[in-house]
Amino acid sequence: RQAVEKAITDGTTLETFRQDFRQIVAARGWSGWTGEGTPGGFNWRTRVIYETNLRTSHAAGRAAQLADPGLQALLPYRRYIHNDSVLHPRPQHLAWHGLTLPHDHPFWKTHMPPNGWGCRCRVTAVLKPKPGDPTEPPAGWDDLDEKTGAPVGIDKGWAYAPGASVKRELAGMVNSKVAKLPPALGNALADD
């Protein structure tokens, strides 16, 4: 976790993260992890940890930007954008490319990228759909995959909006503080 936070905060490279990872694993005696014991396995495992954490951190920050009421008033829609640099694109992610929906559409609660391991899709705020943009999610978008329990096209454990839990935790913390303050001060804090 410390190495991941350092990579996010300081913008360190994958190689720096790998050096930190090696030291942490050795100091903590962590063994039996997937990829342990071979250079290829080590490189694969550290890349997955590094990229997954950086992408989800970036996505949480982007979600916070997209949640800004001023931005939503100016650009009330969100557009799903598939990243063409993925070697083996998921068919559903390709099908969602260009999908433009209001910012408060239920689709965004479960389909905010990244939507799985190695997903490089993103969402952007837009004024309105472009001509030809799909404006309704494909049929079955909210059906659950029997194997994963997540919506079809989303990896197990990825059916959430990055950053949403942080918002809930912050709201809970503020509410607990508000309850302990004098009413005038508590109301001011809650309003802010």
C-alpha positions in Angstrom: 0.0 0.0 0.0 2.8 2.4 0.8 4.5 1.8 -2.5 1.3 2.3 -4.3 0.6 5.5 -2.5 4.1 6.7 -3.3 3.6 5.9 -6.9 0.3 7.9 -7.0 1.5 10.8 -4.9 5.0 11.2 -6.4 4.2 9.9 -9.9 7.0 7.3 -9.7 7.7 4.9 -12.5 6.8 1.2 -12.7 10.5 0.4 -12.2 10.6 2.5 -9.0 7.5 0.8 -7.8 9.1 -2.6 -8.5 12.1 -1.7 -6.4 9.9 -0.6 -3.5 7.7 -3.7 -3.9 10.8 -6.0 -3.7 12.0 -4.3 -0.5 8.5 -4.4 1.1 7.9 -8.1 0.3 11.4 -9.0 1.7 10.9 -7.0 4.9 7.4 -8.3 5.5 8.2 -11.9 4.5 5.2 -12.0 2.1 5.4 -15.2 0.1 3.0 -17.4 -2.0 1.8 -14.5 -4.1 0.9 -15.0 -7.7 4.0 -14.5 -9.9 6.5 -15.1 -7.2 9.7 -16.9 -8.1 10.2 -16.0 -11.8 11.2 -12.7 -13.4 8.2 -12.9 -15.7 5.8 -13.6 -12.9 7.3 -10.8 -10.8 7.0 -8.3 -13.7 3.4 -9.4 -14.4 2.3 -9.1 -10.8 3.9 -5.8 -10.1 2.5 -4.3 -13.4 -1.0 -5.5 -12.4 -0.8 -3.9 -9.0 0.8 -0.7 -10.2 -1.5 -0.1 -13.2 -4.7 -1.2 -11.4 -4.1 1.2 -8.5 -3.0 4.1 -10.7 -6.0 3.7 -13.0 -8.6 3.4 -10.2 -7.0 6.3 -8.3 -7.2 8.4 -11.5 -10.7 7.3 -12.1 -11.8 8.3 -8.6 -10.3 11.7 -9.1 -12.0 12.0 -12.5 -15.3 10.9 -11.0 -15.0 13.7 -8.4 -14.4 16.2 -11.2 -17.4 14.9 -13.1 -19.6 15.2 -10.0 -19.0 18.9 -9.7 -22.4 20.6 -10.0 -20.9 23.5 -12.0 -19.5 21.1 -14.6 -22.7 19.1 -14.7 -24.7 22.3 -15.4 -22.3 23.2 -18.3 -21.8 19.6 -19.6 -24.8 17.5 -18.4 -23.9 14.3 -20.3 -21.1 11.7 -20.0 -19.6 9.8 -22.9 -18.0 6.3 -22.6 -14.8 6.1 -24.5 -13.1 2.8 -25.3 -9.3 3.0 -25.4 -8.1 1.4 -28.7 -4.6 0.6 -27.2 -5.9 -2.5 -25.5 -4.6 -5.6 -27.2 -7.7 -7.8 -26.5 -10.7 -5.4 -26.2 -13.8 -6.6 -24.4 -16.7 -6.8 -26.8 -19.0 -5.0 -24.3 -16.6 -2.1 -23.8 -16.4 -1.7 -27.6 -20.2 -1.7 -27.7 -20.3 1.0 -25.0 -17.9 3.3 -27.0 -19.6 6.6 -27.7 -22.6 5.8 -25.4 -23.7 9.2 -24.2 -26.1 9.5 -21.2 -27.1 12.1 -18.7 -24.7 12.3 -15.8 -27.2 10.9 -13.4 -28.2 7.8 -15.5 -28.0 4.6 -13.4 -25.6 3.1 -15.9 -22.8 5.2 -14.4 -23.2 3.7 -11.0 -21.9 0.3 -12.2 -20.2 1.1 -15.5 -17.7 3.9 -14.6 -14.3 2.7 -15.9 -12.1 1.0 -15.2 -14.5 -2.0 -15.6 -12.0 -4.7 -15.1 -8.3 -5.8 -15.0 -6.4 -3.9 -17.7 -9.4 -1.8 -18.7 -8.3 1.6 -20.1 -11.7 3.0 -21.0 -12.6 6.4 -19.7 -15.6 8.8 -19.4 -15.7 12.4 -20.4 -18.3 15.2 -19.8 -20.0 16.5 -22.9 -22.7 19.1 -23.7 -24.9 16.7 -25.7 -24.6 13.5 -27.7 -22.8 13.7 -31.1 -24.8 12.7 -34.1 -24.7 8.9 -34.2 -23.8 8.5 -30.5 -25.9 5.8 -28.8 -28.2 7.5 -26.2 -29.6 4.3 -24.6 -27.5 1.6 -23.0 -27.6 -1.7 -25.0 -30.3 -4.2 -24.0 -29.3 -6.2 -21.0 -26.7 -3.7 -19.8 -27.8 -4.3 -16.2 -28.1 -8.1 -16.5 -25.8 -10.0 -14.1 -23.3 -12.5 -15.3 -24.0 -15.8 -13.5 -20.2 -16.5 -13.2 -19.2 -13.2 -11.7 -22.3 -11.6 -10.2 -21.4 -8.4 -11.9 -23.1 -6.8 -14.9 -22.2 -8.5 -18.2 -18.9 -7.1 -19.5 -17.6 -6.0 -16.1 -15.1 -8.1 -14.2 -15.9 -9.5 -10.8 -15.4 -6.8 -8.2 -15.4 -3.9 -10.6 -19.1 -3.0 -10.7 -18.8 0.3 -8.8 -18.0 3.9 -9.4 -14.4 4.6 -8.3 -14.3 7.1 -5.5 -18.0 6.5 -4.5 -17.0 4.8 -1.2 -14.7 7.7 -0.3 -17.7 10.1 -0.8 -19.8 7.9 1.5 -17.1 7.6 4.1 -16.5 11.4 4.1 -20.3 12.0 4.4 -20.4 9.6 7.4 -17.4 11.3 9.1 -19.0 14.8 8.6 -22.4 13.6 9.9 -20.8 12.2 13.1 -18.9 15.5 13.7 -22.1 17.5 13.0 -24.0 15.6 15.6 -21.4 16.6 18.3 -21.3 20.3 17.5 -23.6 23.1 18.6 -26.6 23.3 16.2 -25.6 26.5 14.5 -22.0 25.3 13.9 -23.1 21.8 12.9 -25.6 23.2 10.4 -23.0 25.4 8.9 -20.6 22.5 8.5 -23.3 20.3 7.0 -24.2 23.0 4.5 -20.6 23.5 3.6 
